[in-house]
Amino acid sequence: MAKDNPEERGEPSPPVAGNKKEHKHLHLLSFLNGSVANSWKKVEDKFDKQVGGGKLFRDKFGACIGLNEDSTYFAHELFDVLSRRNNVEPEKGITLQQLKVFWAELDKDDLDTRLEIFFDLCDKNDDNKISKKEVETVLQWTASANKLTSIEKQIESYASMIVKELDPDGNGFIEIEHLKLVIRELSNPEETKMLQNQDVSTSNFVRETIEIINDNRKRIWVLILWLAINLGLFLWKYMEYKEKETFKLMGYCIGTAKGSAETLKFNMGLILFLACRGTLTTLRSTFLSSILPFDDHISFHMLVGVAISLATFVHMIMHLGCGFPILSTCLSDKLKEILGPNFESKQAGYCDLLSSVPGVTGILMVVIMAYSFTLAIPSLRKSEKKLQESFHHLIGFNAFWYAHHLLFLVYVLLILHGYFQSLAWDWLNRTTWVYVAFPLVLYAMERLNISFNEQKHEVKVKKAVVYNRNALVALYLTKPEGFKYESGMYLFVKCKDISKFEWHPFSITSAPGDDYLSLHILNQGDWTSELMNRFGKACSAEDEMKRGGIVRRERTNDLRSSDKYPHILIKGPYGAPAQNYKNYDILLLIGLGIGATPMISILKDILNHVKTNAPQNTEKNSSCSNKTPKVPKRAYFYWVTKTQESFEWFKGIMNDVAEYDNGKEKVIEMNNHLSCMHKEGDPRSVFITILQNIQTEKDIISGSRIRARYGKPDWKKVFTDLKTKHKDCNIGVFYCGKSPHRPFADLCRNYSDGSTKFHFHHENF
């Protein structure tokens, strides 16, 4: 049988039934989830919990043996087959003893037994033959179980292909011996062997600690410096007021309030500097990138925000709960001596203090900050929290965006609050402006530059493609003159037709050498939803194309004619962690869903060098040089997506890699994983595996020349393989996706040793 990748799959040797080596094929047919396959006790407990001493019926069989809810149909079919094999009437249910017999068959370490069960699943009329109609039935629920819409639309033709492949005698049906032969040919003993040896010994505590410190040294020293500055400012201001008359009256209240205020002023300036993306992008390209963690500026921005919240809370409590009550009960003469002329000679009550300039400005600042910071909480900013429909518009990115712009008022109020403070008598002691003046000017200059040059930021849409009923739009834009960027960077997009104020960030998916800019924008919010609708209308129905059951609408714009597309403006580019990819000889690029976008730009850049025959390196790909390469020598790309339709997004780059990077030693290795599919070897995936091996021109799942794999990657195996192939190398690991990045950071640390190092970088998704 033809194979699409003989090197990857290996040359199988036909096993003999009952041979001790038979177990190497068992990963090809597994009816049980790995989490429950090793424990009859768990199944027994579930049986007792569900039916007690009664009988188990088919509707509860799947849950009892550990299958998921989406496997209900498969569980029912499996129950019926096992009942027939054991002469049990399925409608009467089964006892615990009969369930144990069923379990023993499913868990048996014998490929022949598992093949017979699978054959019986397909053989609906129990005539020991699988007809084309029965193959269609199995393919239908297989495609449905794996959410493969393109296969569902071509069931009949695919069933014919399978019968033709598995029926060498031309009888029009499949016999079990033919099925056994094909299943055994799909075995990959090398892969099985690697799976058995993938474990890494646990590092000792000292080594792990050293690795953590080494990997985070830039973060650690900056964090220590920041904490030291905050502590120093607090103690300095506290000790300063300890020597004043006010301390004798108000005690630690005034010292703590003023100390927290000093840290607040410092952090208010720092957080604004961290919002100056243009400045940070420029600094990233200097020597400072070797000592400052620019990749973490968003995380640091949020950390500083937490510090501001804490300092504000302490400052407020010290005044409202301690300082104001003391001052409001103080004699007027003493109060005037301490407080100054604000209250003249009258007794200052609690309300008088609240209604003073410092009191009013302070309250307003707290209200605005509380509102803005609350909407910045990730679950609210991403609309993950579900509110009542009438209140849902109060959260989300739009609400976060506008609320953050209200913080401009906080800076105005902060300066007024500091200038009119009652317990400072000269300009030098009113230091708020010292901390915020430079960041304010810098931030204002960046914003004014964007506003004054807005027309220069407008780009033309050369082409737009809307995929999967407005799930994603790919925009191909004119490249502004002088627009220079590196792969991995991102830019901000504004659509004036939707909003004149909103800018939204997106990773660039084109390569620096391309004569256009491309963006892939996923529909995941109000603004992006409206963008999809507008581009969907612009892409006329005449341009709608169906490819393997996947619908896309495409339109190429004639730049000389009137522009029918929405008006698009861009600003940027801005630095991101992924642009560090050129620092490494070997790359591991990991993208989850739309998180693949920065990696696509990197792959295009590498592929452009391959196309132009740019010299990679005279050394073998497995070796590493000490010099920083201009182009990585090897890149491994892993893309994990939940839907089959997603493969259409980047099919062009997939086919380009297959066409151009086909030398003896490939530079790019593509690994596309469809996480909604059941793992290879699951009975619900067997016919799909057979189809993939029959049709070699293009993959039936991805629609490209790069074969899609089932389920999520075995990351331990991935890291083990890389460590084995690339000894004495610094391997750059770049990750972008919604899932937490911590597991990948841990893998990088655990698989690094003295000779091979995995350096982890993650995008702020």
N, C-alpha and C positions, 0 to 999 in steps of 0.2 A: 504493500500500500504506500502511496506517496506520502511523504512527510514534508511539512513546511519548514522544519528546522532540525535536521538530523543531528547536528552537533549538540543542540540543546537537549534533545530527547534521549540520545544515546542509542546504541544498537542492542535491542533486547534479545535474549536467548529463551526459546520456548521452554517453559518449565514442565516437569512431569507431575501429574497429580499425585499428591501425597509426599512430594519431595520436601526436604527440610528447608529448601530455599523458597518454598511457596509463599512464605510470609512477606517477601519483598513486594508482592503484588497487592497486598491487602489494603494499601492506601488508595487503591483504585476503586474499591467498592466498600463503602462503609455506610451502614444504615443508621448508625448511632452518633449523636453529638459527642465530641471528645470529653465534655464535662461530665457526662453520665455513663460513658461506656465502660468505666472501670468499677462500677458499683451496683451490684444487684440489690444490695441493702437499700439504696436510695429508691429504687423502683418498688421494692416491697413496701417501704414506708408510704410511698405515694398511693399505692393500691389500698392500703389500710385506711389512709386518710380519705380517699375518694369514695370507696364502696364498703369499707369495713369488712364484714364477713360475707358480703354478697358477691355479685358477679360484675365484671368489667365489660362494658359495651364499647362499640367502635368509636362513639363520640368522645370518650375519655381516654382512649388508648394512646393517642399522640402525646398528651400531657403527661401520662403515666411513665412513658419511656423517655421523656425529656425533649420531645420535638416542640418547636415553636408554634405559635398560633397560626402563622402563615403557612404552615405545613399540614393543615387539617385534611385536605384532600388526599395528600400523599399518605398520611397516617391511616385514613380509612381504607385506601387501597392495600396498604401493607397488612392491615388487620385481616382483610378478606383473603389475601393470598396465604398468610400463615394459617388461617383457619382451614382453608382447603387442603393445605399440605399436611395438616394434622387431623383431618377428618372431624373438624369441629363445625357446628352450625353457628355461623357468626351472629345471627339474629338472637340467639339464646344467651350470648355473652360467654365470658370465660372465667374460670376460677383462678385463684392465685397459682395453683400448681400448673395449670395450662399456660398461664402467663410466663411462668418460669421456663417452660419448654420453648415458647416463642422467643424469649430473651436469649436462651442458649443458642438457638439457630442464628439469631441476628449477630450475636457476639462471637460466633465460632471462628476460630483461626483457620479457616479453610476456604480458599477461593472458589472451589467448585460449588460449595453450599451457597455462598453469596451470589454466584452467577445464576444458580438455579432459582433463587428467590427473585432476582432481577428479571430473569426470563419469564417467570410466572406472573410478575407484575405487568409485563407487556402482553402476555398470552391471555387475553380476556376470555376466550371461549375454551381454554384448556385443551387445545388439540395438539400441543407440543410444536406449534408453528407460530411464528409471528408474521402476520400478513401486513401488506402495505397499509391497510386501513387501521390496523392496530398500532403500527408505527406512527401514523398521523395522530392517533388519540394520545399516545405517550408524548409525542412532540408538542402537542397542544398544551398539556398540563405542565410539561417541562418548561416550555417558553413562558407560560403564565407564572410558574413558581419562581423563575429567574428574572421575570420582568423584561423579557426580550421581545419588544414589539415588532422588530423587523422580521424575526423568525415566525412570529404568529401570522404574519401576512403572506408567508411563502411556505406554509406547512406542506402542501401537496408536493411541490417540487423537491423540497428537502427530504421528504419521506421516500420519494423515488430514488434519490441519490443514496440514501442509507441502505435501502433494500438491494440496490444494484451492487453496492460495495460488499455487503454481507451475504450476498447470494451468488457465489461464483458459478454455480451450476445452472443459474437461470430458471429456477423453479417458481419464482414469484413469491417466495416466502423465506424467512430466516430460520435456520435451525440452531439449536443451542451450541453445537460444536463450532459452527462458524462464528457465533458471538464470542465464545470462549477464546478463540484464536485471536480475534481483533482486540479484545480487552487485554490479553496478555502482551500483545504488541505495543500497547500504550504504556507499558511499565517503564519506569526510569530508575534502574537500580542505583545509579550514581547519586540521584537526588535523594533516594531513601537513605543511602549511606550518609550523606551529608546531614540529613535531618537527625540521624542518630548521634551525630558528633557535634551538634551545634552549641552545646552548653559551654558556658565560660565559668571558670572557677571564680568564686566570690572573692573579691579583693579584701584585704584586711583593712581595719579601720584607719590606720596611719596612712597607708597608701591612698585610700579613697579621699582622705582629708587633704593630702598634698595635691591630688589631682583636682579637687574642687577649687582649692585656692589658686592653683596655677591657671585653670580654665577661666577663673573669674577675677584675675588679678587687677584688671583695669576697673572693673565694677567695684571691687573691694576698696581700692585706695581712694577712689572718688567718693564712695559712700562714707568712708572714715573721715575724709576731709570735710565733707558736707556736715556730718554730725558734729565734728569738732568746731566748725565755724558757728553752728547753731548754739552749741553749748557755751562757747566762748562769748558770744553776743549776749546770751541770757545772763551769764554770771557777771559780765562786765556791767550791764545795766542794773542788775540787782544790787551789786556792791556799790555802784554810784549812788543809788537812792538810799542805800543803807546809811550813808553819811549825811543825809539831808534831814531837815526838821520834819518833813512829811512822814518819814519812817517812824519817828517817835509817836506820831499820832495814829498812823494807819498800819504800821508793822509790815509783816510779810505780804499783806495784800497789795501794797503799792509796788514792792520789789518784784513780786511775781507777775503782776500786771504789766509793768514796764519791761521786764525781761522777755516775756512772751511777745510783747509788742515789737521788740527789736528783732526777734527771729521772724516775726510776721512780715516786717518791712523787707528784710533780706530775701525771704522766699517769694514775696510778691514781685520783686525785681527778677529773681532767678527764673520763676515760672514763665514770665513773659519772654525772657531771652530764649528759653527752650521752645517757644512758639515761633521763633524767627527761622523758618525752614530754609530760606535762601542763604542766610548767614551760616547755618549749620552745614548745609551742603557744600559751601565753599571751604569751610574749615575742615571738612571730612577729607578733602583732597590734599591737605597739608600734613606735615610731620605730626601734628596733634592727633591724627587718627591712630598713631601707635601707642598713645598714652591715655586717650580719652575714649570711653565706650559710646561712640556716636550711635551705634545700633540700638542703644537702650534709651534714647532721648525721650521717647514717648512714655516708656515705663517710668523714667525718672521724673518726667513732667507730672505723671499721676501721683508719684510718691511725694513730690513737693506739694501737690494739692492737698494730700492727706495732712502734711505738716502744717499747712496754712489753716486747715480746718481745726486742727488740734490747738494751735496757737490762738486762733480766734476764740475758740470755746473757753480756754483758760483765761484769756484777757477779759472776756465778757463776764465770766463767773466771778473773777476777782473784783471787778468794778461793781456789778449789780448786786452781788451777794455779800460783799465784804466792804469795799471802799465806799460806795454810796451810802449805805446805812450809817457808817461812821461819820461821814461828812454831814449828813442830814441831821445828826444829833449834836454836831459840834456848835459851840457858841459862835455867834456871828463875827465877833472881833477876831477870834482865833481863825475862823474860816477865811476872813478877808486877808489876813496875814499870810495864810498858806495858799489860798486859791487865786488871789489876785483880784482885779477889778471886775470880773465877770458878773458877780452877784452884788457888787457895791457893798453896802453895809447891812443888807437884809439877811435874815436867816435863810440859808439854802435848804429847801426841803428836797425830798426824794424826787418829786416831779420836776422841780427846778433843775436838778442835775440831768434828768432825762431829756428835758426840753432845751438844754444848752446845745451849742453847735457840736461839741464832741459827742454828746448823747444822741442827738438825732442822726448825725452822720454814721455813728457806730451801729445804731439799730438798722438803718437802711442797708449798710454794708452786709450785716449778718443775714438779712432777709434775702438780698440778691444772691449772695454766695450760697446760701442754703438751697435756693431754687436751682441755681446753675450747677452746683456740684452734685445735687441729687439726680438731675437729668444726665449727668456724665457717668453714672453707674452703668457698667456694660450691659446689664440685663435690660435696663430702661432705654439706653441709647440704641440698642439693637432690636428693640420692641419684642424681647423675649418674654417679658411679663405680659400676661393677657388681662387687660382691663375691660370694663364695660365699653360697648361700642361708642357711647357718647363721650367717653373720656380717653379713648385710645389715641386720639390725635394729640393729646397732651404729652405723649412720650414719643420716642423714636429719634432718628437722626436730625430731622428738621427742628424739632423742639430743642434738642441738644445744641444745634448750631446757632440758633437765634439766642438761646439762653446764655451761651458763652459770650456772645457779643455784648450782652448786658454788663459783662464784667468791666467794660470800659468805664462805666459809671462808678464802679467800685474804686478804680484808681483815682478818679476825681474826688470821690468822697474820702478816700484814704489820705490824700494830700490835705484836704480841708480839715479832716479829723486831727491830723498831726499838727497842722499850723495853729489851730485854735485850742490845742490842749491846755488845760488849766494849770498844770503843774510844771510847765516849762516857761522860762521867762525871756529867753533870747533865741535868736535865729539859729545859732549853732546847736542848740539842744533840740531843735525841731528838724530832725534829720531824715524825715520820710523821703524828701526829694532826692537825697544823696543815693538812696538805694534804687529808686525807680526811674530816675531821669534818663540815664543811658539806655536801659531796655525799652522805655517808652519811645524815645527818639528813634532807635533802631527799628522797632516794630512799625512805627508810623511811616518811616521811610520806605520800608518794604511794601506796606499797603498802598502808599501813595504812588509808588513806582508802578504797581500793578494797575491802579486806577487810571493814571495818566497815559499809560501805554496799552490800554485795553484793546484798542483797534489792532494793535500789532499781535495780540494774542488770538485774534479770530482766525480760524482755519476752515478750509473747505473740506467737505466730506466727499472723497473720491468714490467710495463704495461702502455700502452697508449691507449686512446679512443678518436677518432675524431668524433665530433658530427655535424650533420646538414650541410653536404657539406662544411667542413672546417670552420665552424663558431666558434668552440671552441675545444680545445684539453685538455683532463685531463691526467696529467702525474703522475704516481705512481713511486717514486724513492726510491732507497736504502737509509736508514738513516745512515749517517756517525757516526762512533763511537764517543761518547762524545757530540753529537749534541743535545743541550738542548734548548728548547723553550717553550713559553707559547702560548695558543690559542689567536689569534688576532694579532700575530706578522707577519712580512713579511720577505722575503729574496730576494736577487738578483740572477738572472739567466743569464748565458752566454752560448751561443751555438757556439763553436769554428768553426763548419762547416759553420756558417753564417757570423760571425765576431769574430775576435780575441780580440776585444777591448770593444765591447758593453755589458753592464750589464743592465738588466731591472728588475724592482721591481714587485713582485707578492705576494699576501697574501697566507699564508699557509692554506690549507683546511683540513689537517689531524689534529688529536688531539695529544697532547704530549705523551699519552700512546700508540699510535699506533707504530708498528714496521716498518713503512714506512713514507715517506713524500709525500704529494699529493699537486698538484697545478692545478688550472683550469685557463687556459689562453685563453682569448677572442681574436679573430682576429680583430684588430683595428689599424693596422699600417703596415709599410713595414716589420719590423723585425718579428712581430707576423705572418704576412701573409706568409713569407718564412718558418717560423717554422711549420705552418699548412701544407704547401705543402710537407715538408720533412717527417713529421710524417704521413701525409696522404698516401704517397708512401710506407712508412715502414709498415703501416697497410694494409696488402694485401687484395685484393678484396674478397678472400675466407672468410675472417673474417667479411665481411659486413653483418650486421643484420638489419632487418626492424622490428620495434616495433611500432605498431599502426600508421604506415605511417611515422614514424620518422627514418631516416637512420643514422646509426652510424657504424664506422669502429673501430674494436678493435683487439689488438694483445698483447698477454702476452709473454714476452721475456724469453728465457731460458738463465740464467746468465752463464751457463757453455759453451754455444755455442758462436759463433762469434756474436758480437753485431751489429745488423742491424739498430739500432736507431742512430740518431744524438748524438754526444757527448755533455753532459750537465754538466756544472759546477755551483756551488752555492756558495754564500757567505752570511753570516748572522748567526743567525737571528737578526733582528732589532726591536726595540720597537715601539709600535703603541698604539693609544688610546684604542683600543678594549681590550687590555690585562688587563685593569682595571676592567673587569667584575666581578672578584672575590670579589670586594669591596662591592658588593650589594647582598641583599637577593632576590630581585625581579629584573628581567631584561626585558626590551623591546628592542628587536633586530630588526632593520629595514634595509633591504637590497633592493636596486633598481637594477635590472638587475644583472650584474656581481658583483655589490657591495655586494652581499650576501656572498662572499667568506670568509671574516673574521668571519662572524656570523656562517658559517657552521662549522668552527673549534671549536668555542665555544659550539655549539650544540653537536658535537661529543664528546667533553670532558665531558659535563654533562651527555650524554647518556652512556658513558663508566662507569661512576659512578653508573648509574641506573642499568646497566647490571650486575655489580659486587656486587650489593646490598649494596653499600656504604651507611652508615647512612646519610640521608639528614638533618633531624631535627625532633625532637619529637613533635615540635609545629605544628599547622596547617599552611598550606601554606599561609593563609591570614594574619598571624601574622608575625612580624619581630623582630629579636633580635638585641641587641646593638653591639654584637661582630661581627667582620668581619668573614663571613663564608668562609669555604674552597670551598664549592660548593653552588651556588645559589639554593634557595628553589623552585623558579618558574621562568620559562623563556617563554616569549611570542615572537614568531618569526613571522615577517611580511615580506614576500617576494613579491615584485611587479615586474612583468616582462611583456614585450611587446609581446612576441611570445610564442606560445604553446610549441614549440620545446625546449625552455629553461628548462622546467620541467624535461626533461630527464637528465640534468646535475647532479642534486642532488637527483635523485629518490631513490638511495640507502639509504641515510640518512632519507628520508621521510618514507620509508617502515620500517626502523629500529625503528624509533620513534613510529610508529603505532603498531609494534610488541612488543617492550619491555616496552615502557612507557604507559602501558594500565591499570594501577592501578586505584583505586577509586579516588585518588587525583593525577592527572597527574602533572609531573614536567615541561614538555614541551608542549606548545600549538602552533601548526603550523597553519599559515594562509597564504595560497598561493593565490595571486591575479593576474589575467590576465587582464592587463589594456586595451588591444585592444578589449576586449569583452564589449558588451553593458550591462548596469547595469541589475541586477536581476529584473524582472518585465517588462523589455522592450519586446515588442512582438517578437523581433528578438532573444530573449533568452529563451522564454517560453519552447519550446520543449527541449532545452538543459537542463533546470532545471528539467523537467520531466525525461529525460534520467538519470540524475545524481541520482535521487531518486529511479529509477528502478534498476540500476546497482550499487550494494553496495559493491561488492568485491574489486573493484578498481575504481578510479575516471576516467571518460571517457575523461576528459580534461588533467589532469596531468599524467595519467597513473600510479599513485601511490595510496596508500591507504589513502592519505591525500586529502581531497576534495579541489578543486580549487574554488575560488570565482570570481565574476564578477566585473570588473572595479577596480578602486582604492579604498583603504580603506577609511572609514569615520574617519579621524584621531581624530576629536573631540569626537566621540563616543568611540574610542579606549582609549583615555586618561580618559574620564569620567568613563568607566568601571573599569580601573585600579585603579583610585582614590577611587572608591566605594569598590572594593574588598580588597584593601591593604591599609587600613588606618594606620596612624602612621608609615609609611615605607619610607625608602630611596630607590627610584626606579632608577636604572641605565638605561638610554636610549642611545643606541649605534646606530649610523646611518652611512651608507656608500652608496653613489650613485652619479650619475652625477647631479641630480637636486640640486638646492641650499639648504643648510642645515638650513638657517635662519628661515623658517616657523616652523621647528621642535623645534628649540631653543626657539622660541616664545611660542609654545604650552607648553613646559616644564616649562617656567616661569609663564605662565598664569594659569596653573593647579596646581602649587605648592602652598601650604599654610603652616600654622604653624606646622601641624602634618605630612602631606604627601609632600615629596619633590621629584621632578623629576630632576635628574642630567644628563645633556646632554653631550655626547661625539660624535665627528664626525671624520671620517677618511678623510685624504686629498686624494681625488679621482683623 
